[in-house]
Amino acid sequence: MRPLIEIPAADGTAEAIVARPDDGTHPGVLLWMDAIGLRPRIEEMADRIASWGYVVLAPNTFYRLGTATEMSPPPGIDLTDPDQRAAYGQKSFPRVAELTKERTEADVAPFVAALRALPGVADGPIGTTGYCMGAKHATRAACVDPSIAAACGGFHGAQVASDEPDSPHLSLGSARADFVYGHADHDRSMPPEMVARLDAALAEHGLEARTAIYPDAPHGYTMSDTSSYQEAGAERHFSELRELLERTLRA
């Protein structure tokens, strides 16, 4: 990966990937990583979004626990092997639990400020997108400060509409963003009852939202460096995210 930058966060300093199409001025997009960490695949995805004409910031949301390198798979681990992927997933669960609602919401303002401070980020609304646990964080970001998220994409999200009192869907009354969700149909972390609960909350608050169940897609379908990758789902997600950003940030 190219060198990371350092940005202020709620409880310290976070490393982050920056991707940009050129030296011009473009809308900003905040990308929330998945539970595997800030690594080359996240950089590839940020670059893909940047190629559409956006400046993208992807922070290490695990910064409280360690550096981006420490929070990513070490050399020698092959996540395209299902057994190694499953083992690493078990290892990441305690880290995910550390990212409470309060901690995630506290990071929104400094992350957004860091994005807006990057050279070439246009004034006006920004977008946000997230993957796995990041879909939950992107949803929270759109609820914390409705002026900053004109677009919110959440893909193979986990626990976005649980029955817990801190579930992200319970805060949607504060959101003003347009939403796109791409759920995996083979995903125990976002089963049909949660999808229905999320859709009902979006409708209750009159939010513009498009949701879909991607067929034959496992949790993590966008991540080409893992055994969960599904090309059809990944490419569909890029298409739907691009349409969302163009419709909301370039109207």
TAVEN-V488064 format. One line per field, one symbol per residue. ss: DSSP state (~ for helix, > for strand, _ for the rest). A space follows every 10 residues. Layout:
# TAVEN-V488064
ss=???
This chain:
# TAVEN-V488064
ss=____>>>>>_ _>>>>>>>>_ _____>>>>> >>_______~ ~~~~~~~~~~ ___>>>>>>_ __________ __________ _~~~~~~~~~ ~~~~~~~~__ ~~~~~~~~~~ ~~~~~~~___ >____>>>>> >_~~~~~~~~ ~~~~____>> >>>>>_____ _______~~~ ~~~~___>>> >>>>>>_~~~ _~~~~~~~~~ ~~~~____>> >>>>>>>>__ __________ ~~~~~~~~~~ ~~~~~~~~~_ _
